[in-house]
Amino acid sequence: MTANMTIKAEEKNGVLVVPTRSIITAKDGDTSIRLVTNSKKKKWKEIPVAIGLEGDGGLTEITSGLNEGDEIVVLIKK
């Protein structure tokens, strides 16, 4: 016999989330994200952020350092 189940460890509503792949983790554990400063010239700067819950859907909660409506870099093609 088999069974399917969903285990909900924790849930929050009304939080700011970003794709996990957009978060940069340094060797010392500090996390940052690339904030777009000029979308026409494709300019960005790296800013420190604090992360919260990490979801299994590829999203991570940002608890500080980023505001709703900020434009971020998710992928840089080389």
C-alpha distances in whole Angstrom, upper triangle without the diagonal:
4,7,11,13,17,19,23,25,28,30,34,35,39,39,40,37,38,36,35,37,40,40,42,42,45,45,46,43,45,43,45,45,48,49,51,55,56,54,57,58,54,55,53,53,50,50,48,45,43,39,37,33,31,29,26,27,30,33,35,37,40,42,45,48,47,48,46,48,48,48,46,45,42,43,46,46,49
4,7,10,14,16,20,22,25,27,30,32,35,35,36,34,34,32,31,33,36,37,39,38,41,41,42,39,41,40,42,41,44,46,47,51,53,50,53,54,51,52,49,49,47,46,44,42,39,36,33,30,28,25,22,24,27,29,31,33,37,38,42,44,43,44,42,44,45,44,42,42,38,39,42,43,45
4,7,10,13,16,19,22,23,27,28,32,32,33,31,32,30,29,31,35,35,37,37,40,40,41,38,39,38,40,39,42,43,45,49,50,48,51,52,49,50,47,47,45,44,42,39,37,33,31,27,25,22,20,21,25,26,28,30,34,35,39,41,40,41,39,41,42,42,40,40,36,38,41,42,44
4,7,10,13,16,19,20,23,25,28,28,30,27,28,27,26,28,31,31,34,34,37,38,38,35,37,35,36,36,38,40,42,45,47,45,48,49,45,46,44,44,41,41,39,36,34,30,27,24,22,19,16,18,21,23,25,27,30,32,36,38,37,37,36,37,38,38,36,36,33,34,38,39,41
4,7,10,13,15,17,20,22,25,25,27,25,26,25,24,27,30,30,32,32,35,36,36,33,34,33,34,34,37,38,40,44,45,43,46,48,44,45,42,42,40,39,37,33,31,27,24,21,20,17,15,16,20,21,23,24,28,29,33,35,34,35,33,35,36,36,35,35,32,33,37,38,41
4,6,10,12,13,16,18,22,22,23,21,23,22,21,24,27,27,29,29,32,33,34,30,31,29,31,31,33,35,37,40,42,40,43,45,41,42,39,39,36,35,33,30,28,24,21,17,16,13,12,13,17,18,19,20,24,25,29,32,31,31,30,32,33,33,31,32,29,31,34,36,39
4,6,9,11,15,17,21,20,22,21,22,22,21,24,26,25,28,27,31,31,31,28,29,27,29,30,33,34,36,40,42,40,44,45,41,41,38,38,35,34,31,28,25,22,19,15,15,12,12,14,17,17,18,19,23,23,27,30,29,30,29,31,32,32,31,32,29,31,34,36,39
4,6,7,11,14,17,17,19,18,20,20,19,23,24,24,26,26,29,30,30,26,27,25,27,27,30,31,34,37,39,38,41,42,39,39,36,35,33,31,29,25,23,19,16,12,12,10,11,13,16,15,16,16,20,20,24,27,26,27,26,28,29,30,29,30,27,30,33,35,38
4,7,11,14,17,16,19,17,20,20,18,22,24,22,25,24,27,28,27,24,25,23,25,26,29,30,33,36,39,38,41,42,39,38,35,34,31,29,27,23,20,17,13,10,11,10,11,14,16,15,15,15,18,18,22,25,25,26,25,28,29,30,28,29,27,29,33,35,38
4,7,10,14,13,16,15,18,18,18,21,22,21,24,23,26,27,27,23,23,22,24,24,27,28,31,34,36,35,39,40,37,36,33,32,29,27,25,21,18,15,11,8,10,10,12,14,16,14,13,12,15,15,19,22,22,23,22,25,26,27,26,28,26,28,32,35,37
4,7,10,10,13,13,16,17,17,21,22,21,24,24,27,29,28,24,24,22,23,23,26,27,29,32,34,33,37,38,35,35,32,31,29,26,24,21,18,15,11,9,11,10,12,13,15,13,12,11,14,14,18,21,20,21,19,22,24,25,24,26,24,27,31,34,36
4,7,7,10,11,14,17,17,21,21,20,23,23,26,29,28,24,23,21,22,22,25,24,27,29,32,31,35,36,33,33,30,29,27,24,22,19,16,13,10,9,11,11,14,14,16,13,12,9,12,12,15,18,18,17,16,19,21,23,22,24,23,27,30,33,36
4,6,9,11,14,17,18,22,21,21,24,25,28,31,30,26,25,23,23,22,25,24,26,28,31,30,33,35,32,32,29,29,27,25,23,19,18,15,13,12,14,13,16,15,17,14,13,11,13,13,16,19,17,16,14,17,19,21,22,24,23,27,30,33,36
4,7,9,13,16,18,21,20,20,23,24,28,30,30,26,24,22,21,20,22,21,23,25,28,27,30,32,30,29,26,26,25,22,21,18,17,15,13,13,15,14,18,17,17,14,13,10,11,11,14,16,14,13,11,14,16,18,19,22,21,25,28,32,35
4,6,10,13,14,18,17,16,20,21,24,27,26,22,21,18,18,17,19,18,21,23,25,25,28,30,27,27,24,23,21,19,18,14,13,11,10,10,12,12,16,15,15,11,10,7,8,8,11,13,11,11,9,13,14,16,16,19,19,22,26,29,32
4,7,11,12,15,14,13,17,18,22,25,24,21,19,16,15,13,16,15,17,19,22,21,25,26,23,23,20,19,18,16,15,12,11,10,10,11,12,12,16,14,14,10,8,6,6,7,9,11,8,8,7,10,11,13,13,16,15,19,22,25,28
4,7,9,12,11,11,15,16,20,23,23,19,18,14,14,12,14,14,16,19,22,21,24,25,22,22,19,19,17,16,15,12,11,9,9,9,9,9,12,11,10,6,5,4,6,9,11,12,10,10,9,11,11,12,12,14,13,16,20,23,26
4,6,8,7,8,12,14,18,21,21,18,17,13,12,10,11,12,14,17,19,18,22,23,19,19,16,17,15,14,14,11,12,10,11,11,10,10,13,11,8,6,6,7,7,11,12,12,10,11,10,11,11,10,9,10,9,12,16,19,22
4,5,6,8,11,14,17,20,21,18,17,14,13,11,12,13,15,19,20,19,22,23,19,20,17,18,16,16,16,13,14,12,13,12,10,10,11,9,6,5,6,9,10,14,15,15,13,15,14,14,13,12,10,10,7,10,14,17,20
4,5,6,9,11,14,17,18,15,14,11,11,10,12,15,17,20,22,21,25,25,21,21,18,18,15,15,15,12,13,10,11,11,8,9,10,9,5,5,5,9,10,14,15,15,14,16,16,17,16,15,12,11,9,11,14,17,20
4,5,8,10,14,16,18,15,15,12,11,10,11,14,16,19,21,20,23,23,19,19,16,17,14,15,15,14,15,13,15,14,11,12,12,11,8,8,9,12,13,17,18,17,16,18,18,18,16,15,11,10,7,8,11,14,16
4,7,10,13,16,18,15,14,10,9,6,8,10,12,16,18,16,20,20,16,16,13,13,11,12,12,11,13,12,14,15,13,14,15,14,10,10,9,12,11,15,15,14,13,15,15,15,13,11,8,6,4,7,10,13,15
4,6,10,13,14,12,10,7,6,5,8,11,14,17,19,19,22,22,18,17,14,13,10,10,10,9,10,9,12,13,11,13,15,15,11,10,9,10,10,13,13,12,12,15,16,17,14,13,10,9,8,10,13,16,18
4,7,10,11,9,8,6,5,6,8,12,15,17,20,20,23,22,18,17,14,12,9,10,9,10,11,11,14,16,14,17,18,18,14,14,12,14,13,15,15,13,14,17,19,20,17,16,12,11,10,11,12,16,17
4,7,8,6,6,5,7,9,12,15,18,21,23,24,27,26,22,20,17,15,12,12,10,10,11,11,14,15,14,17,18,19,15,15,13,14,13,15,15,14,16,19,21,22,20,19,15,15,14,15,16,19,19
4,5,5,5,6,8,11,13,17,20,22,25,25,28,26,23,21,18,15,12,12,11,12,13,13,17,18,17,20,22,23,19,19,16,18,16,18,17,16,18,22,24,25,22,21,18,17,17,17,17,20,20
4,5,7,9,12,15,17,20,23,25,28,29,32,30,27,25,22,19,16,16,14,15,15,16,19,20,19,22,23,24,21,21,19,20,19,21,20,19,21,25,27,29,26,25,22,20,20,20,20,23,22
4,6,9,12,15,18,21,24,26,29,30,33,31,28,26,22,20,16,15,13,14,14,15,17,19,19,23,24,26,23,22,19,20,19,19,19,18,21,24,27,29,26,26,22,22,22,22,23,26,25
4,6,10,13,16,19,23,25,28,29,32,30,27,25,22,19,15,14,11,11,11,11,14,16,15,19,20,22,19,18,16,16,15,16,16,16,18,22,24,26,23,23,20,20,19,21,22,25,25
4,7,11,14,16,20,21,25,26,29,28,25,22,19,16,12,11,8,8,8,10,13,16,16,19,21,22,19,18,15,15,13,14,13,12,15,19,21,23,20,21,18,18,18,19,20,24,24
4,7,11,13,17,19,22,23,26,25,22,20,16,14,10,9,6,6,7,8,11,14,13,17,19,19,16,15,12,12,10,12,11,10,12,16,18,20,17,17,14,14,14,16,18,21,22
4,7,9,13,15,18,19,22,21,18,16,12,10,6,5,4,5,8,9,13,15,15,18,20,20,17,15,12,13,10,12,11,9,10,14,16,17,14,14,11,11,12,14,15,19,20
4,6,10,12,15,16,19,18,15,13,10,8,6,6,6,7,10,11,14,16,15,17,20,19,15,14,12,12,10,13,11,9,9,12,14,14,11,10,7,8,9,11,12,16,18
4,6,9,12,12,16,15,11,10,6,5,4,6,9,10,13,14,18,19,18,20,22,21,17,16,15,15,13,16,14,11,10,13,14,14,10,9,6,5,8,10,10,14,16
4,6,9,10,14,13,11,9,5,5,6,7,10,11,14,15,18,20,20,22,24,22,19,17,16,16,13,15,13,10,8,10,12,11,7,6,5,6,10,12,13,16,18
4,6,6,10,10,7,6,4,7,9,10,14,14,18,19,22,24,23,24,26,24,21,19,19,19,16,19,17,14,11,12,13,11,8,5,5,7,10,12,12,15,18
4,7,9,9,8,6,5,7,10,11,15,16,20,21,24,26,26,27,30,28,25,23,22,22,19,21,18,15,13,13,15,13,9,8,9,10,14,16,15,18,20
4,6,6,6,5,7,10,13,15,18,20,23,24,27,29,29,30,31,29,26,24,24,24,22,24,22,18,16,16,17,14,11,10,11,11,15,16,15,17,19
4,6,5,6,8,12,15,16,20,21,24,25,27,29,28,28,30,27,24,23,23,24,22,24,22,19,17,17,17,14,11,9,10,10,13,14,13,15,18
4,6,8,11,14,18,20,23,24,28,28,31,32,31,32,33,30,28,26,27,27,26,28,26,23,21,20,20,17,15,12,14,13,16,16,15,17,18
4,6,9,13,16,19,22,24,27,28,31,33,32,32,34,31,28,27,28,28,26,29,26,23,21,22,22,19,16,14,14,13,16,16,14,15,17
4,7,10,13,16,20,21,24,25,28,30,28,29,30,28,25,24,24,25,23,26,24,21,19,20,20,17,14,11,11,10,13,12,11,12,14
4,7,10,13,17,19,22,24,27,29,28,29,30,28,25,24,24,24,22,24,22,18,17,18,19,17,14,11,11,10,13,13,12,14,15
4,7,9,13,15,19,20,23,25,24,26,28,26,23,21,20,21,18,21,18,15,14,15,17,15,11,9,8,8,11,12,11,14,16
4,6,10,12,16,18,22,24,23,26,27,26,23,21,20,20,17,19,16,13,12,15,17,16,12,11,9,10,13,14,13,16,17
4,7,10,13,15,19,21,21,23,25,24,21,19,17,18,15,16,14,11,11,14,17,17,13,12,10,10,12,13,13,17,18
4,7,10,13,16,19,19,22,24,24,21,18,16,16,12,13,11,7,8,12,15,15,12,12,10,12,14,16,16,20,21
4,7,10,14,17,17,20,23,23,20,17,15,14,11,11,9,6,9,12,16,17,14,15,13,14,15,17,18,22,23
4,6,10,13,14,17,20,20,17,15,11,10,7,8,6,4,7,10,13,15,13,14,12,14,15,17,19,23,24
4,7,10,12,15,18,19,17,14,10,9,6,5,5,7,9,12,15,17,15,17,15,17,17,20,22,25,27
4,7,8,11,15,16,13,11,7,6,5,5,7,9,10,13,15,17,16,17,15,16,16,19,21,25,27
4,7,10,13,14,13,11,7,5,6,6,9,12,13,15,16,19,18,19,18,19,18,21,24,27,30
4,6,10,12,11,9,6,5,8,9,13,15,15,17,17,20,20,21,19,20,19,21,25,28,30
4,7,9,8,6,4,6,9,11,15,16,16,18,18,20,20,20,18,19,16,19,22,25,27
4,5,6,5,6,8,12,14,17,19,18,19,19,21,21,21,19,19,17,19,23,25,28
4,6,7,9,12,15,18,21,22,21,23,22,23,23,23,21,21,18,19,23,25,27
4,6,9,12,15,18,21,22,20,21,20,21,21,20,19,19,15,17,21,23,26
4,7,10,13,16,19,20,18,19,18,19,19,18,16,15,12,14,18,20,22
4,7,10,13,15,16,15,16,15,16,16,16,14,14,12,15,18,21,24
4,7,10,12,13,12,14,14,16,15,16,14,15,13,16,19,22,25
4,6,9,11,10,12,12,15,14,15,14,16,15,18,21,25,27
4,6,8,7,9,10,13,12,14,12,15,14,18,21,24,27
4,7,8,10,11,15,14,16,15,18,18,22,24,28,30
4,6,8,11,14,12,15,14,17,18,21,23,27,29
4,7,10,13,10,13,12,15,16,19,21,25,27
4,7,9,7,9,9,13,14,18,19,23,26
4,6,6,9,11,14,16,19,21,25,28
4,6,9,11,14,16,19,22,25,28
4,6,9,13,15,18,20,23,26
4,6,10,12,16,17,21,24
4,7,10,12,14,17,20
4,6,9,11,15,17
4,6,7,11,14
4,7,10,13
4,6,10
4,6
4
